[in-house]
């Protein structure tokens, strides 16, 4: 966060001297802050944030600004800094609570976009493995969408768009993981449901070519050759240079089939829409 500590360097040095003298060697946690201005306490919090790996020592100062000077402009800044500090320490629930409190109290403030972004990050940064429950991913998508919709044109909206795409891709990856498991177990109908979800609901993600190929495999396993050929036809039209198309082509030709749309069904509807442009 580039703006942290960017102002008041001279004042900060004087403030630190005063605080250290007042502490009488007892450490910053022993200091009585009631004799200092909102800005002096805030600057001390900035200093602690910049000079310590963890933000816990800084959070005390920011919370004291809020307590002692609740109606000052530094109280607003202290609250957003609490959200940032908690997030930096990976205290995601506390970061989310502080960010939401800022939005509730100061919805029109210039830092509202950043507060909404921090709230979204408190969900997004917990998405670490495909195998985990995807509830956090859905919450991250909703919060990121709020950043994009409510604060368009900001740097936070631009970042949120990128993270939204990654989170969306994450959901598709989860569907693919489950689908592969079912396919390996030869539970073809269950696998098809998962791969269909990727093709229909997550078609803009990187997983669509593989999903189409796995549909070819699953439909071949069920003996539904029309569906297998249509899935391969869509794959070949949209991703002809993709290795998964080569795999589907070999699989079909080995069965005496070709990647051509055939029969009816949901895949034929997609063929008409995406390849022939027939949406009605």
Sine and cosine of phi, psi and omega as CSV:
sin_phi,cos_phi,sin_psi,cos_psi,sin_omega,cos_omega
0.00,0.00,0.99,-0.12,-0.23,-0.97
-0.89,0.46,-0.49,0.87,-0.13,-0.99
-0.98,0.17,-0.22,0.98,-0.02,-1.00
-0.90,0.44,0.83,-0.55,0.05,-1.00
0.96,0.26,0.24,0.97,-0.06,-1.00
-0.98,0.21,-0.33,0.94,-0.05,-1.00
-0.86,-0.51,0.34,-0.94,0.14,-0.99
0.95,0.30,0.57,0.82,-0.03,-1.00
-0.89,0.45,-0.69,0.73,0.01,-1.00
-0.90,0.43,-0.71,0.70,0.02,-1.00
-0.89,0.47,-0.61,0.79,0.00,-1.00
-0.88,0.48,-0.68,0.73,0.00,-1.00
-0.88,0.47,-0.70,0.72,0.04,-1.00
-0.89,0.45,-0.66,0.75,-0.01,-1.00
-0.89,0.46,-0.69,0.72,-0.01,-1.00
-0.88,0.47,-0.66,0.75,0.02,-1.00
-0.88,0.48,-0.72,0.70,0.00,-1.00
-0.89,0.46,-0.67,0.74,-0.02,-1.00
-0.91,0.41,-0.66,0.75,-0.01,-1.00
-0.92,0.38,-0.61,0.79,0.06,-1.00
-0.90,0.43,-0.66,0.75,-0.01,-1.00
-0.91,0.41,-0.56,0.83,-0.05,-1.00
-0.93,0.36,-0.36,0.93,0.04,-1.00
0.80,0.61,0.62,0.78,0.07,-1.00
0.99,0.17,0.07,1.00,-0.07,-1.00
-1.00,0.09,-0.02,1.00,-0.01,-1.00
1.00,0.00,0.42,-0.91,-0.11,-0.99
-0.89,0.45,-0.47,0.88,-0.03,-1.00
-0.93,0.36,-0.29,0.96,-0.03,-1.00
-1.00,-0.03,-0.11,0.99,-0.13,-0.99
-0.94,0.35,0.65,-0.76,0.14,-0.99
-1.00,-0.03,0.91,-0.42,-0.13,-0.99
-1.00,-0.07,-0.03,1.00,-0.11,-0.99
-0.93,0.38,-0.31,0.95,0.00,-1.00
-1.00,0.02,0.05,1.00,-0.07,-1.00
-0.93,-0.37,0.40,-0.91,-0.01,-1.00
-0.97,0.25,0.25,-0.97,0.03,-1.00
-0.86,0.51,-0.65,0.76,-0.03,-1.00
-0.92,0.38,-0.64,0.77,0.01,-1.00
-0.89,0.45,-0.68,0.74,0.01,-1.00
-0.93,0.38,-0.65,0.76,0.01,-1.00
-0.88,0.47,-0.69,0.72,0.00,-1.00
-0.89,0.45,-0.60,0.80,0.04,-1.00
-0.90,0.44,-0.66,0.75,0.06,-1.00
-0.87,0.49,-0.67,0.75,0.06,-1.00
-0.86,0.50,-0.69,0.73,0.00,-1.00
-0.88,0.48,-0.72,0.69,0.02,-1.00
-0.88,0.47,-0.61,0.80,-0.02,-1.00
-0.92,0.39,-0.59,0.81,-0.05,-1.00
-0.99,0.16,-0.47,0.88,-0.15,-0.99
-0.97,-0.24,-0.05,1.00,0.01,-1.00
-0.85,-0.53,0.59,-0.81,-0.01,-1.00
-0.92,0.39,-0.60,0.80,0.04,-1.00
-0.98,-0.20,0.48,-0.88,-0.09,-1.00
-1.00,-0.02,-0.02,1.00,-0.12,-0.99
-0.86,0.52,-0.62,0.79,-0.01,-1.00
-0.93,0.37,-0.53,0.85,0.00,-1.00
-0.96,0.27,-0.52,0.85,-0.10,-1.00
-0.88,0.47,-0.52,0.85,0.03,-1.00
-0.88,0.48,-0.68,0.73,-0.02,-1.00
-0.92,0.39,-0.67,0.74,0.00,-1.00
-0.91,0.41,-0.63,0.77,0.03,-1.00
-0.93,0.36,-0.53,0.85,0.03,-1.00
-0.94,0.34,-0.55,0.84,0.09,-1.00
-0.86,0.51,-0.71,0.70,0.03,-1.00
-0.88,0.48,-0.67,0.75,-0.07,-1.00
-0.94,0.33,-0.71,0.70,-0.11,-0.99
-0.99,0.12,-0.53,0.85,-0.08,-1.00
-0.74,-0.68,0.89,0.46,-0.14,-0.99
-0.90,0.44,-0.36,0.93,-0.07,-1.00
-0.96,-0.28,0.17,0.98,0.00,-1.00
-1.00,0.04,0.33,-0.94,0.05,-1.00
-0.91,0.41,-0.43,0.90,0.01,-1.00
-0.96,0.28,-0.37,0.93,0.07,-1.00
-0.91,0.42,-0.65,0.76,0.04,-1.00
-0.89,0.46,-0.74,0.68,-0.03,-1.00
-0.91,0.41,-0.57,0.82,0.01,-1.00
-0.91,0.41,-0.59,0.81,-0.01,-1.00
-0.93,0.37,-0.67,0.74,0.02,-1.00
-0.93,0.37,-0.53,0.85,0.05,-1.00
-0.94,0.34,-0.51,0.86,0.10,-0.99
-0.90,0.43,-0.69,0.72,0.04,-1.00
-0.87,0.50,-0.70,0.72,0.01,-1.00
-0.90,0.43,-0.71,0.71,-0.04,-1.00
-0.89,0.45,-0.71,0.71,0.03,-1.00
-0.88,0.47,-0.64,0.76,0.01,-1.00
-0.92,0.40,-0.64,0.77,0.01,-1.00
-0.89,0.46,-0.55,0.83,0.04,-1.00
-1.00,0.08,0.07,1.00,0.01,-1.00
0.90,0.43,0.46,0.89,0.16,-0.99
-1.00,-0.02,0.98,0.22,-0.23,-0.97
-0.93,0.38,-0.61,0.79,0.01,-1.00
-0.91,0.41,-0.67,0.74,0.03,-1.00
-0.91,0.41,-0.64,0.77,0.04,-1.00
-0.88,0.48,-0.69,0.73,0.00,-1.00
-0.90,0.44,-0.66,0.75,-0.01,-1.00
-0.91,0.42,-0.67,0.74,0.00,-1.00
-0.92,0.39,-0.67,0.75,0.01,-1.00
-0.90,0.43,-0.67,0.74,0.00,-1.00
-0.92,0.39,-0.61,0.79,0.03,-1.00
-0.90,0.44,-0.63,0.78,0.05,-1.00
-0.88,0.47,-0.71,0.70,-0.01,-1.00
-0.90,0.44,-0.58,0.81,0.02,-1.00
-0.94,0.35,-0.63,0.78,-0.06,-1.00
-0.99,0.10,-0.60,0.80,-0.13,-0.99
-0.75,-0.66,0.87,0.49,-0.07,-1.00
-0.89,0.46,-0.44,0.90,-0.02,-1.00
-0.99,-0.13,0.11,0.99,-0.04,-1.00
-0.95,0.32,0.44,-0.90,-0.01,-1.00
-0.90,0.43,-0.36,0.93,0.02,-1.00
-1.00,-0.05,0.11,0.99,-0.01,-1.00
-0.88,0.47,-0.63,0.78,0.02,-1.00
-0.89,0.46,-0.65,0.76,0.01,-1.00
-0.93,0.38,-0.61,0.79,0.05,-1.00
-0.88,0.47,-0.70,0.72,0.03,-1.00
-0.90,0.43,-0.60,0.80,0.02,-1.00
-0.91,0.41,-0.68,0.73,0.05,-1.00
-0.89,0.45,-0.62,0.78,0.04,-1.00
-0.87,0.49,-0.69,0.72,0.03,-1.00
-0.91,0.42,-0.66,0.75,0.01,-1.00
-0.90,0.44,-0.51,0.86,-0.01,-1.00
-0.89,0.45,-0.41,0.91,0.14,-0.99
-1.00,0.00,-0.73,0.68,-0.13,-0.99
-0.87,0.50,-0.67,0.74,-0.09,-1.00
-0.96,0.30,-0.05,1.00,0.08,-1.00
-0.99,-0.14,-0.02,1.00,0.06,-1.00
-0.99,0.10,0.99,-0.17,-0.11,-0.99
-0.85,-0.52,-0.48,0.88,-0.03,-1.00
-0.71,-0.71,0.62,-0.79,-0.02,-1.00
-0.87,0.49,-0.57,0.82,-0.11,-0.99
-0.96,0.29,-0.16,0.99,-0.03,-1.00
-0.98,0.19,0.28,-0.96,0.08,-1.00
-0.83,0.56,0.65,-0.76,-0.13,-0.99
-1.00,-0.06,0.16,0.99,0.02,-1.00
-0.85,0.53,-0.65,0.76,0.02,-1.00
-0.91,0.42,-0.56,0.83,0.01,-1.00
-0.91,0.42,-0.69,0.72,0.04,-1.00
-0.89,0.45,-0.65,0.76,0.02,-1.00
-0.91,0.41,-0.63,0.78,0.04,-1.00
-0.89,0.45,-0.67,0.75,0.01,-1.00
-0.88,0.47,-0.68,0.74,0.02,-1.00
-0.90,0.44,-0.71,0.71,-0.03,-1.00
-0.93,0.37,-0.63,0.78,0.05,-1.00
-0.91,0.41,-0.61,0.79,0.05,-1.00
-0.89,0.46,-0.60,0.80,0.05,-1.00
-0.89,0.46,-0.64,0.77,0.05,-1.00
-0.87,0.48,-0.73,0.69,-0.05,-1.00
-0.90,0.43,-0.67,0.74,-0.09,-1.00
-0.98,0.18,-0.64,0.77,-0.09,-1.00
-1.00,0.06,-0.41,0.91,-0.07,-1.00
-0.75,-0.66,0.80,0.60,0.00,-1.00
-0.90,0.43,0.53,-0.85,0.02,-1.00
1.00,0.05,-0.17,0.99,0.02,-1.00
-1.00,0.06,0.30,-0.96,0.06,-1.00
-0.90,0.44,-0.49,0.87,-0.01,-1.00
-0.95,0.32,-0.59,0.81,0.06,-1.00
-0.91,0.42,-0.64,0.77,0.02,-1.00
-0.90,0.44,-0.68,0.74,0.05,-1.00
-0.92,0.39,-0.61,0.79,-0.01,-1.00
-0.90,0.44,-0.58,0.82,0.03,-1.00
-0.88,0.48,-0.71,0.71,0.01,-1.00
-0.89,0.45,-0.70,0.72,-0.01,-1.00
-0.94,0.35,-0.56,0.83,0.06,-1.00
-0.87,0.50,-0.71,0.70,0.00,-1.00
-0.88,0.47,-0.64,0.77,0.01,-1.00
-0.92,0.39,-0.66,0.75,0.03,-1.00
-0.91,0.41,-0.63,0.77,0.04,-1.00
-0.89,0.46,-0.67,0.74,0.05,-1.00
-0.88,0.47,-0.57,0.82,0.00,-1.00
-0.89,0.46,-0.66,0.75,0.03,-1.00
-0.90,0.44,-0.66,0.75,0.04,-1.00
-0.89,0.45,-0.62,0.78,0.01,-1.00
-0.88,0.47,-0.60,0.80,0.04,-1.00
-0.90,0.43,-0.69,0.72,0.05,-1.00
-0.88,0.48,-0.65,0.76,0.00,-1.00
-0.91,0.42,-0.66,0.75,0.00,-1.00
-0.86,0.50,-0.72,0.70,0.00,-1.00
-0.93,0.37,-0.67,0.75,0.01,-1.00
-0.87,0.49,-0.67,0.74,0.03,-1.00
-0.88,0.47,-0.63,0.78,0.02,-1.00
-0.87,0.49,-0.75,0.67,0.00,-1.00
-0.89,0.45,-0.64,0.77,-0.01,-1.00
-0.89,0.45,-0.67,0.74,0.02,-1.00
-0.89,0.46,-0.55,0.84,0.02,-1.00
-1.00,0.10,0.04,1.00,-0.03,-1.00
0.89,0.46,0.46,0.89,0.13,-0.99
-1.00,-0.04,0.97,0.24,-0.23,-0.97
-0.90,0.43,-0.65,0.76,-0.03,-1.00
-0.90,0.45,-0.67,0.74,0.02,-1.00
-0.91,0.41,-0.64,0.77,0.03,-1.00
-0.90,0.44,-0.68,0.73,-0.01,-1.00
-0.86,0.51,-0.64,0.77,0.02,-1.00
-0.85,0.53,-0.65,0.76,0.00,-1.00
-0.94,0.33,-0.71,0.70,-0.01,-1.00
-0.93,0.37,-0.56,0.83,0.07,-1.00
-0.89,0.45,-0.64,0.77,0.02,-1.00
-0.86,0.51,-0.64,0.77,0.02,-1.00
-0.91,0.42,-0.72,0.70,-0.05,-1.00
-0.92,0.40,-0.62,0.78,-0.07,-1.00
-1.00,0.03,-0.64,0.77,-0.13,-0.99
-0.98,-0.20,-0.39,0.92,-0.07,-1.00
-0.79,-0.62,0.63,0.78,-0.12,-0.99
-0.92,0.39,-0.29,0.96,-0.01,-1.00
-1.00,0.03,-0.02,1.00,-0.04,-1.00
-1.00,0.05,0.11,-0.99,-0.01,-1.00
-0.97,0.26,-0.11,0.99,-0.11,-0.99
-1.00,-0.04,-0.11,0.99,-0.08,-1.00
-0.87,0.49,-0.70,0.72,0.01,-1.00
-0.85,0.52,-0.70,0.71,0.01,-1.00
-0.91,0.41,-0.64,0.77,0.00,-1.00
-0.85,0.52,-0.67,0.74,0.03,-1.00
-0.90,0.43,-0.66,0.75,0.03,-1.00
-0.90,0.43,-0.68,0.73,0.01,-1.00
-0.91,0.42,-0.51,0.86,0.10,-1.00
-0.90,0.43,-0.64,0.77,0.07,-1.00
-0.85,0.52,-0.74,0.68,0.00,-1.00
-0.87,0.49,-0.72,0.69,-0.06,-1.00
-0.92,0.40,-0.68,0.74,-0.01,-1.00
-0.93,0.37,-0.60,0.80,0.11,-0.99
-0.88,0.48,-0.65,0.76,0.02,-1.00
-0.88,0.48,-0.52,0.85,0.02,-1.00
-1.00,0.02,-0.13,0.99,-0.05,-1.00
0.98,0.20,0.30,0.95,0.00,-1.00
-0.99,-0.11,0.99,0.11,-0.16,-0.99
-0.95,0.31,-0.55,0.84,0.02,-1.00
-0.87,0.50,-0.73,0.69,-0.01,-1.00
-0.90,0.43,-0.65,0.76,0.01,-1.00
-0.89,0.46,-0.69,0.72,0.00,-1.00
-0.91,0.41,-0.62,0.79,-0.01,-1.00
-0.93,0.37,-0.66,0.75,0.05,-1.00
-0.86,0.51,-0.67,0.74,0.02,-1.00
-0.92,0.38,-0.57,0.82,0.02,-1.00
-0.90,0.43,-0.68,0.73,0.04,-1.00
-0.90,0.44,-0.69,0.72,0.02,-1.00
-0.87,0.49,-0.70,0.72,-0.02,-1.00
-0.92,0.39,-0.58,0.81,-0.01,-1.00
-0.94,0.33,-0.66,0.75,-0.09,-1.00
-1.00,-0.05,-0.43,0.90,-0.12,-0.99
-0.64,-0.77,0.77,0.64,-0.11,-0.99
-0.89,0.46,-0.52,0.85,0.00,-1.00
-1.00,0.08,0.06,1.00,-0.04,-1.00
-0.99,0.12,0.66,-0.75,0.01,-1.00
-0.83,0.55,-0.48,0.88,0.00,-1.00
-0.92,0.40,-0.49,0.87,0.07,-1.00
-0.93,0.37,-0.64,0.77,0.05,-1.00
-0.86,0.51,-0.67,0.75,0.02,-1.00
-0.90,0.44,-0.69,0.73,0.00,-1.00
-0.91,0.42,-0.65,0.76,-0.01,-1.00
-0.88,0.47,-0.71,0.71,0.01,-1.00
-0.91,0.43,-0.64,0.76,0.00,-1.00
-0.89,0.46,-0.70,0.72,-0.02,-1.00
-0.93,0.36,-0.75,0.66,-0.04,-1.00
-0.90,0.44,-0.50,0.86,0.08,-1.00
-0.92,0.40,-0.35,0.94,0.06,-1.00
-0.99,-0.15,0.12,0.99,-0.04,-1.00
0.97,0.26,0.41,0.91,-0.04,-1.00
-0.90,-0.43,0.15,-0.99,0.02,-1.00
-0.72,-0.70,0.41,-0.91,0.00,-1.00
-0.98,0.19,0.94,0.33,0.00,-1.00
-0.81,-0.59,0.63,-0.78,0.02,-1.00
-0.89,0.46,0.73,-0.68,-0.03,-1.00
-0.53,-0.85,0.43,-0.90,0.07,-1.00
0.94,0.35,-0.29,-0.96,0.03,-1.00
-0.81,-0.58,0.03,-1.00,0.00,-1.00
0.80,-0.60,-0.07,-1.00,-0.11,-0.99
-0.91,0.41,-0.56,0.83,0.03,-1.00
-0.94,0.34,-0.59,0.81,0.04,-1.00
-0.91,0.41,-0.56,0.83,0.08,-1.00
-0.89,0.46,-0.68,0.74,0.03,-1.00
-0.90,0.43,-0.63,0.77,0.05,-1.00
-0.86,0.52,-0.71,0.70,0.00,-1.00
-0.90,0.45,-0.63,0.78,-0.06,-1.00
-0.96,0.28,-0.76,0.65,-0.14,-0.99
-0.99,0.11,-0.51,0.86,-0.08,-1.00
-0.99,-0.14,-0.69,0.72,-0.07,-1.00
-0.98,-0.19,-0.14,0.99,0.04,-1.00
0.94,0.33,0.42,0.91,-0.01,-1.00
-0.99,-0.13,0.98,-0.20,-0.10,-1.00
-0.99,-0.16,-0.14,0.99,-0.02,-1.00
-0.90,-0.43,0.00,0.00,0.00,0.00
